[in-house]
Amino acid sequence: MFASQKSTGTGYTTTVALLTVAFIFSPAALVVLRPVGYVSVSLAIACSALCVTLAWVNWRRSSQLTIPSIAIQGAKQK
């Protein structure tokens, strides 16, 4: 009965993790490491942009999963 259903319980975990890296850890690394020059700032911006892009792609893929309705399942069984 439950084998054919897709689970969305952990579908957004990767998306949240990527956004956390993009908006918290990458800027925090810049503050802690105190970069010298534009190379490390550019690298941090590129890393954040990559994480945001990957999070968006992962969110689009995860949002296509559906949560089955109990009412629909009950109607099918009758």
Biopython code that builds the backbone (N, CA, C, O; Angstrom):
import numpy as np
from Bio.PDB.StructureBuilder import StructureBuilder

atoms = [
    (1, "MET", "N", (0.809, -1.185, 0.000)),
    (1, "MET", "CA", (0.000, 0.000, 0.000)),
    (1, "MET", "C", (0.862, 1.263, 0.000)),
    (1, "MET", "O", (0.573, 2.205, -0.738)),
    (2, "PHE", "N", (1.915, 1.291, 0.819)),
    (2, "PHE", "CA", (2.747, 2.476, 0.896)),
    (2, "PHE", "C", (3.972, 2.419, -0.025)),
    (2, "PHE", "O", (4.709, 3.399, -0.132)),
    (3, "ALA", "N", (4.189, 1.300, -0.678)),
    (3, "ALA", "CA", (5.390, 1.138, -1.490)),
    (3, "ALA", "C", (5.388, 2.040, -2.713)),
    (3, "ALA", "O", (6.456, 2.467, -3.153)),
    (4, "SER", "N", (4.220, 2.343, -3.279)),
    (4, "SER", "CA", (4.173, 3.116, -4.510)),
    (4, "SER", "C", (4.153, 4.622, -4.260)),
    (4, "SER", "O", (4.189, 5.390, -5.221)),
    (5, "GLN", "N", (4.099, 5.065, -3.026)),
    (5, "GLN", "CA", (4.023, 6.483, -2.709)),
    (5, "GLN", "C", (5.422, 7.061, -2.554)),
    (5, "GLN", "O", (6.341, 6.391, -2.083)),
    (6, "LYS", "N", (5.566, 8.323, -2.963)),
    (6, "LYS", "CA", (6.837, 9.015, -2.807)),
    (6, "LYS", "C", (6.816, 9.789, -1.492)),
    (6, "LYS", "O", (5.830, 10.453, -1.172)),
    (7, "SER", "N", (7.898, 9.700, -0.741)),
    (7, "SER", "CA", (7.977, 10.395, 0.537)),
    (7, "SER", "C", (8.595, 11.772, 0.339)),
    (7, "SER", "O", (9.580, 11.915, -0.386)),
    (8, "THR", "N", (8.024, 12.778, 0.977)),
    (8, "THR", "CA", (8.579, 14.127, 0.916)),
    (8, "THR", "C", (9.164, 14.543, 2.258)),
    (8, "THR", "O", (9.439, 15.724, 2.473)),
    (9, "GLY", "N", (9.357, 13.593, 3.158)),
    (9, "GLY", "CA", (9.835, 13.908, 4.492)),
    (9, "GLY", "C", (11.195, 14.575, 4.517)),
    (9, "GLY", "O", (11.398, 15.510, 5.292)),
    (10, "THR", "N", (12.128, 14.130, 3.702)),
    (10, "THR", "CA", (13.467, 14.718, 3.682)),
    (10, "THR", "C", (13.772, 15.347, 2.333)),
    (10, "THR", "O", (14.940, 15.554, 2.002)),
    (11, "GLY", "N", (12.758, 15.651, 1.554)),
    (11, "GLY", "CA", (12.966, 16.210, 0.225)),
    (11, "GLY", "C", (13.575, 17.594, 0.223)),
    (11, "GLY", "O", (14.239, 17.976, -0.741)),
    (12, "TYR", "N", (13.360, 18.355, 1.290)),
    (12, "TYR", "CA", (13.853, 19.725, 1.326)),
    (12, "TYR", "C", (15.086, 19.894, 2.200)),
    (12, "TYR", "O", (15.562, 21.017, 2.371)),
    (13, "THR", "N", (15.612, 18.817, 2.753)),
    (13, "THR", "CA", (16.779, 18.908, 3.627)),
    (13, "THR", "C", (17.992, 19.435, 2.872)),
    (13, "THR", "O", (18.707, 20.295, 3.386)),
    (14, "THR", "N", (18.231, 18.948, 1.685)),
    (14, "THR", "CA", (19.374, 19.399, 0.883)),
    (14, "THR", "C", (19.215, 20.862, 0.494)),
    (14, "THR", "O", (20.189, 21.616, 0.498)),
    (15, "THR", "N", (18.001, 21.265, 0.161)),
    (15, "THR", "CA", (17.751, 22.655, -0.214)),
    (15, "THR", "C", (18.075, 23.593, 0.949)),
    (15, "THR", "O", (18.735, 24.615, 0.762)),
    (16, "VAL", "N", (17.617, 23.250, 2.130)),
    (16, "VAL", "CA", (17.882, 24.075, 3.317)),
    (16, "VAL", "C", (19.377, 24.091, 3.637)),
    (16, "VAL", "O", (19.917, 25.133, 4.011)),
    (17, "ALA", "N", (20.038, 22.965, 3.496)),
    (17, "ALA", "CA", (21.479, 22.903, 3.759)),
    (17, "ALA", "C", (22.262, 23.790, 2.787)),
    (17, "ALA", "O", (23.184, 24.494, 3.197)),
    (18, "LEU", "N", (21.902, 23.759, 1.519)),
    (18, "LEU", "CA", (22.579, 24.597, 0.530)),
    (18, "LEU", "C", (22.349, 26.081, 0.798)),
    (18, "LEU", "O", (23.275, 26.883, 0.675)),
    (19, "LEU", "N", (21.130, 26.450, 1.161)),
    (19, "LEU", "CA", (20.844, 27.852, 1.472)),
    (19, "LEU", "C", (21.567, 28.297, 2.746)),
    (19, "LEU", "O", (21.959, 29.458, 2.867)),
    (20, "THR", "N", (21.739, 27.382, 3.685)),
    (20, "THR", "CA", (22.492, 27.696, 4.903)),
    (20, "THR", "C", (23.950, 27.979, 4.577)),
    (20, "THR", "O", (24.543, 28.919, 5.107)),
    (21, "VAL", "N", (24.518, 27.172, 3.713)),
    (21, "VAL", "CA", (25.911, 27.407, 3.292)),
    (21, "VAL", "C", (26.019, 28.738, 2.564)),
    (21, "VAL", "O", (26.957, 29.502, 2.793)),
    (22, "ALA", "N", (25.059, 29.016, 1.686)),
    (22, "ALA", "CA", (25.126, 30.228, 0.869)),
    (22, "ALA", "C", (24.986, 31.503, 1.689)),
    (22, "ALA", "O", (25.696, 32.478, 1.444)),
    (23, "PHE", "N", (24.068, 31.503, 2.669)),
    (23, "PHE", "CA", (23.760, 32.749, 3.357)),
    (23, "PHE", "C", (24.330, 32.868, 4.765)),
    (23, "PHE", "O", (24.298, 33.951, 5.349)),
    (24, "ILE", "N", (24.854, 31.771, 5.324)),
    (24, "ILE", "CA", (25.398, 31.847, 6.683)),
    (24, "ILE", "C", (26.885, 31.505, 6.705)),
    (24, "ILE", "O", (27.699, 32.310, 7.158)),
    (25, "PHE", "N", (27.247, 30.310, 6.218)),
    (25, "PHE", "CA", (28.629, 29.867, 6.352)),
    (25, "PHE", "C", (29.602, 30.601, 5.432)),
    (25, "PHE", "O", (30.726, 30.898, 5.838)),
    (26, "SER", "N", (29.195, 30.891, 4.224)),
    (26, "SER", "CA", (30.096, 31.588, 3.309)),
    (26, "SER", "C", (30.399, 33.014, 3.789)),
    (26, "SER", "O", (31.569, 33.395, 3.824)),
    (27, "PRO", "N", (29.390, 33.818, 4.160)),
    (27, "PRO", "CA", (29.719, 35.145, 4.714)),
    (27, "PRO", "C", (30.482, 35.060, 6.046)),
    (27, "PRO", "O", (31.354, 35.886, 6.316)),
    (28, "ALA", "N", (30.153, 34.065, 6.873)),
    (28, "ALA", "CA", (30.859, 33.907, 8.150)),
    (28, "ALA", "C", (32.329, 33.582, 7.918)),
    (28, "ALA", "O", (33.197, 34.051, 8.655)),
    (29, "ALA", "N", (32.606, 32.785, 6.904)),
    (29, "ALA", "CA", (34.002, 32.457, 6.585)),
    (29, "ALA", "C", (34.768, 33.709, 6.171)),
    (29, "ALA", "O", (35.946, 33.853, 6.499)),
    (30, "LEU", "N", (34.108, 34.609, 5.456)),
    (30, "LEU", "CA", (34.774, 35.855, 5.074)),
    (30, "LEU", "C", (35.083, 36.714, 6.296)),
    (30, "LEU", "O", (36.146, 37.330, 6.371)),
    (31, "VAL", "N", (34.169, 36.755, 7.240)),
    (31, "VAL", "CA", (34.388, 37.564, 8.439)),
    (31, "VAL", "C", (35.495, 36.963, 9.296)),
    (31, "VAL", "O", (36.348, 37.689, 9.805)),
    (32, "VAL", "N", (35.486, 35.650, 9.457)),
    (32, "VAL", "CA", (36.475, 34.992, 10.322)),
    (32, "VAL", "C", (37.868, 34.998, 9.693)),
    (32, "VAL", "O", (38.855, 35.262, 10.380)),
    (33, "LEU", "N", (37.953, 34.712, 8.403)),
    (33, "LEU", "CA", (39.255, 34.596, 7.750)),
    (33, "LEU", "C", (39.853, 35.942, 7.340)),
    (33, "LEU", "O", (41.042, 36.020, 7.033)),
    (34, "ARG", "N", (39.055, 36.982, 7.332)),
    (34, "ARG", "CA", (39.508, 38.322, 6.928)),
    (34, "ARG", "C", (40.330, 38.265, 5.639)),
    (34, "ARG", "O", (41.558, 38.346, 5.673)),
    (35, "PRO", "N", (39.648, 38.126, 4.515)),
    (35, "PRO", "CA", (40.356, 37.928, 3.243)),
    (35, "PRO", "C", (41.201, 39.129, 2.839)),
    (35, "PRO", "O", (40.884, 40.283, 3.129)),
    (36, "VAL", "N", (42.273, 38.801, 2.167)),
    (36, "VAL", "CA", (43.151, 39.824, 1.626)),
    (36, "VAL", "C", (42.984, 39.796, 0.115)),
    (36, "VAL", "O", (43.324, 38.808, -0.535)),
    (37, "GLY", "N", (42.471, 40.861, -0.431)),
    (37, "GLY", "CA", (42.296, 40.940, -1.873)),
    (37, "GLY", "C", (40.910, 40.517, -2.317)),
    (37, "GLY", "O", (40.068, 40.096, -1.524)),
    (38, "TYR", "N", (40.713, 40.645, -3.603)),
    (38, "TYR", "CA", (39.398, 40.377, -4.181)),
    (38, "TYR", "C", (39.186, 38.926, -4.559)),
    (38, "TYR", "O", (38.057, 38.523, -4.838)),
    (39, "VAL", "N", (40.245, 38.132, -4.574)),
    (39, "VAL", "CA", (40.121, 36.737, -4.991)),
    (39, "VAL", "C", (39.249, 35.949, -4.014)),
    (39, "VAL", "O", (38.350, 35.222, -4.439)),
    (40, "SER", "N", (39.503, 36.084, -2.721)),
    (40, "SER", "CA", (38.705, 35.325, -1.761)),
    (40, "SER", "C", (37.279, 35.835, -1.671)),
    (40, "SER", "O", (36.360, 35.046, -1.449)),
    (41, "VAL", "N", (37.069, 37.129, -1.836)),
    (41, "VAL", "CA", (35.707, 37.671, -1.843)),
    (41, "VAL", "C", (34.962, 37.154, -3.066)),
    (41, "VAL", "O", (33.800, 36.761, -2.968)),
    (42, "SER", "N", (35.620, 37.154, -4.201)),
    (42, "SER", "CA", (35.002, 36.642, -5.431)),
    (42, "SER", "C", (34.702, 35.157, -5.319)),
    (42, "SER", "O", (33.667, 34.693, -5.798)),
    (43, "LEU", "N", (35.593, 34.413, -4.693)),
    (43, "LEU", "CA", (35.381, 32.985, -4.497)),
    (43, "LEU", "C", (34.188, 32.727, -3.571)),
    (43, "LEU", "O", (33.397, 31.816, -3.818)),
    (44, "ALA", "N", (34.058, 33.517, -2.517)),
    (44, "ALA", "CA", (32.922, 33.369, -1.596)),
    (44, "ALA", "C", (31.607, 33.721, -2.287)),
    (44, "ALA", "O", (30.605, 33.037, -2.081)),
    (45, "ILE", "N", (31.592, 34.760, -3.093)),
    (45, "ILE", "CA", (30.386, 35.138, -3.840)),
    (45, "ILE", "C", (30.025, 34.053, -4.845)),
    (45, "ILE", "O", (28.851, 33.715, -4.998)),
    (46, "ALA", "N", (31.020, 33.509, -5.527)),
    (46, "ALA", "CA", (30.767, 32.436, -6.489)),
    (46, "ALA", "C", (30.238, 31.186, -5.799)),
    (46, "ALA", "O", (29.343, 30.520, -6.319)),
    (47, "CYS", "N", (30.787, 30.863, -4.626)),
    (47, "CYS", "CA", (30.317, 29.704, -3.862)),
    (47, "CYS", "C", (28.869, 29.906, -3.422)),
    (47, "CYS", "O", (28.056, 28.986, -3.513)),
    (48, "SER", "N", (28.549, 31.097, -2.950)),
    (48, "SER", "CA", (27.179, 31.390, -2.537)),
    (48, "SER", "C", (26.222, 31.314, -3.720)),
    (48, "SER", "O", (25.129, 30.761, -3.601)),
    (49, "ALA", "N", (26.624, 31.864, -4.851)),
    (49, "ALA", "CA", (25.768, 31.817, -6.040)),
    (49, "ALA", "C", (25.545, 30.381, -6.509)),
    (49, "ALA", "O", (24.441, 30.017, -6.912)),
    (50, "LEU", "N", (26.590, 29.576, -6.453)),
    (50, "LEU", "CA", (26.465, 28.171, -6.837)),
    (50, "LEU", "C", (25.521, 27.434, -5.889)),
    (50, "LEU", "O", (24.688, 26.645, -6.336)),
    (51, "CYS", "N", (25.642, 27.683, -4.595)),
    (51, "CYS", "CA", (24.772, 27.027, -3.614)),
    (51, "CYS", "C", (23.322, 27.444, -3.793)),
    (51, "CYS", "O", (22.421, 26.612, -3.682)),
    (52, "VAL", "N", (23.083, 28.722, -4.069)),
    (52, "VAL", "CA", (21.712, 29.191, -4.302)),
    (52, "VAL", "C", (21.135, 28.551, -5.553)),
    (52, "VAL", "O", (19.971, 28.151, -5.565)),
    (53, "THR", "N", (21.933, 28.451, -6.601)),
    (53, "THR", "CA", (21.472, 27.824, -7.844)),
    (53, "THR", "C", (21.149, 26.354, -7.631)),
    (53, "THR", "O", (20.108, 25.875, -8.079)),
    (54, "LEU", "N", (22.034, 25.636, -6.951)),
    (54, "LEU", "CA", (21.783, 24.222, -6.678)),
    (54, "LEU", "C", (20.564, 24.032, -5.777)),
    (54, "LEU", "O", (19.809, 23.075, -5.950)),
    (55, "ALA", "N", (20.371, 24.937, -4.818)),
    (55, "ALA", "CA", (19.194, 24.859, -3.946)),
    (55, "ALA", "C", (17.918, 25.068, -4.744)),
    (55, "ALA", "O", (16.920, 24.385, -4.511)),
    (56, "TRP", "N", (17.942, 26.005, -5.684)),
    (56, "TRP", "CA", (16.769, 26.265, -6.519)),
    (56, "TRP", "C", (16.440, 25.046, -7.387)),
    (56, "TRP", "O", (15.278, 24.658, -7.507)),
    (57, "VAL", "N", (17.459, 24.452, -7.983)),
    (57, "VAL", "CA", (17.258, 23.259, -8.805)),
    (57, "VAL", "C", (16.713, 22.117, -7.946)),
    (57, "VAL", "O", (15.784, 21.421, -8.356)),
    (58, "ASN", "N", (17.283, 21.924, -6.768)),
    (58, "ASN", "CA", (16.833, 20.861, -5.881)),
    (58, "ASN", "C", (15.401, 21.116, -5.405)),
    (58, "ASN", "O", (14.612, 20.178, -5.297)),
    (59, "TRP", "N", (15.062, 22.364, -5.122)),
    (59, "TRP", "CA", (13.703, 22.702, -4.700)),
    (59, "TRP", "C", (12.700, 22.429, -5.813)),
    (59, "TRP", "O", (11.610, 21.919, -5.555)),
    (60, "ARG", "N", (13.058, 22.763, -7.040)),
    (60, "ARG", "CA", (12.166, 22.510, -8.180)),
    (60, "ARG", "C", (11.928, 21.009, -8.345)),
    (60, "ARG", "O", (10.812, 20.579, -8.634)),
    (61, "ARG", "N", (12.979, 20.223, -8.161)),
    (61, "ARG", "CA", (12.854, 18.777, -8.283)),
    (61, "ARG", "C", (12.017, 18.212, -7.131)),
    (61, "ARG", "O", (11.187, 17.329, -7.348)),
    (62, "SER", "N", (12.225, 18.708, -5.918)),
    (62, "SER", "CA", (11.501, 18.213, -4.752)),
    (62, "SER", "C", (10.048, 18.659, -4.740)),
    (62, "SER", "O", (9.189, 17.942, -4.227)),
    (63, "SER", "N", (9.759, 19.826, -5.294)),
    (63, "SER", "CA", (8.394, 20.332, -5.255)),
    (63, "SER", "C", (7.481, 19.572, -6.205)),
    (63, "SER", "O", (6.263, 19.740, -6.143)),
    (64, "GLN", "N", (8.030, 18.747, -7.075)),
    (64, "GLN", "CA", (7.206, 17.952, -7.979)),
    (64, "GLN", "C", (6.677, 16.698, -7.301)),
    (64, "GLN", "O", (5.794, 16.030, -7.839)),
    (65, "LEU", "N", (7.207, 16.367, -6.124)),
    (65, "LEU", "CA", (6.688, 15.234, -5.372)),
    (65, "LEU", "C", (5.354, 15.635, -4.752)),
    (65, "LEU", "O", (5.175, 16.782, -4.343)),
    (66, "THR", "N", (4.448, 14.715, -4.685)),
    (66, "THR", "CA", (3.146, 15.024, -4.115)),
    (66, "THR", "C", (2.923, 14.226, -2.842)),
    (66, "THR", "O", (3.426, 13.113, -2.689)),
    (67, "ILE", "N", (2.168, 14.809, -1.946)),
    (67, "ILE", "CA", (1.796, 14.118, -0.717)),
    (67, "ILE", "C", (0.428, 13.506, -0.960)),
    (67, "ILE", "O", (-0.535, 14.237, -1.194)),
    (68, "PRO", "N", (0.317, 12.187, -0.911)),
    (68, "PRO", "CA", (-0.964, 11.551, -1.191)),
    (68, "PRO", "C", (-2.005, 11.904, -0.131)),
    (68, "PRO", "O", (-1.696, 11.990, 1.058)),
    (69, "SER", "N", (-3.219, 12.104, -0.575)),
    (69, "SER", "CA", (-4.299, 12.465, 0.330)),
    (69, "SER", "C", (-4.944, 11.212, 0.908)),
    (69, "SER", "O", (-5.149, 10.226, 0.200)),
    (70, "ILE", "N", (-5.260, 11.258, 2.189)),
    (70, "ILE", "CA", (-5.933, 10.130, 2.844)),
    (70, "ILE", "C", (-7.337, 9.981, 2.293)),
    (70, "ILE", "O", (-7.830, 8.863, 2.148)),
    (71, "ALA", "N", (-7.986, 11.090, 1.985)),
    (71, "ALA", "CA", (-9.357, 11.034, 1.464)),
    (71, "ALA", "C", (-9.404, 10.322, 0.108)),
    (71, "ALA", "O", (-10.323, 9.550, -0.165)),
    (72, "ILE", "N", (-8.421, 10.588, -0.720)),
    (72, "ILE", "CA", (-8.381, 9.943, -2.040)),
    (72, "ILE", "C", (-8.133, 8.451, -1.878)),
    (72, "ILE", "O", (-8.734, 7.643, -2.585)),
    (73, "GLN", "N", (-7.251, 8.077, -0.951)),
    (73, "GLN", "CA", (-6.989, 6.664, -0.727)),
    (73, "GLN", "C", (-8.235, 5.959, -0.191)),
    (73, "GLN", "O", (-8.516, 4.822, -0.573)),
    (74, "GLY", "N", (-8.980, 6.622, 0.685)),
    (74, "GLY", "CA", (-10.190, 6.031, 1.233)),
    (74, "GLY", "C", (-11.257, 5.818, 0.167)),
    (74, "GLY", "O", (-11.997, 4.835, 0.207)),
    (75, "ALA", "N", (-11.331, 6.745, -0.787)),
    (75, "ALA", "CA", (-12.306, 6.631, -1.870)),
    (75, "ALA", "C", (-11.950, 5.475, -2.804)),
    (75, "ALA", "O", (-12.836, 4.795, -3.322)),
    (76, "LYS", "N", (-10.653, 5.256, -3.016)),
    (76, "LYS", "CA", (-10.223, 4.169, -3.901)),
    (76, "LYS", "C", (-10.506, 2.812, -3.290)),
    (76, "LYS", "O", (-10.783, 1.855, -4.013)),
    (77, "GLN", "N", (-10.441, 2.712, -1.986)),
    (77, "GLN", "CA", (-10.635, 1.421, -1.329)),
    (77, "GLN", "C", (-12.095, 1.015, -1.285)),
    (77, "GLN", "O", (-12.390, -0.173, -1.149)),
    (78, "LYS", "N", (-13.019, 1.955, -1.395)),
    (78, "LYS", "CA", (-14.462, 1.635, -1.294)),
    (78, "LYS", "C", (-14.993, 1.083, -2.559)),
    (78, "LYS", "O", (-16.178, 0.764, -2.644)),
]
sb = StructureBuilder()
sb.init_structure("model")
sb.init_model(0)
sb.init_chain("A")
sb.init_seg("    ")
for serial, (resi, resn, name, xyz) in enumerate(atoms, 1):
    if name == "N":
        sb.init_residue(resn, " ", resi, " ")
    sb.init_atom(name, np.array(xyz, "f"), 0.0, 1.0, " ", f" {name:<3s}", serial, name[0])
structure = sb.get_structure()
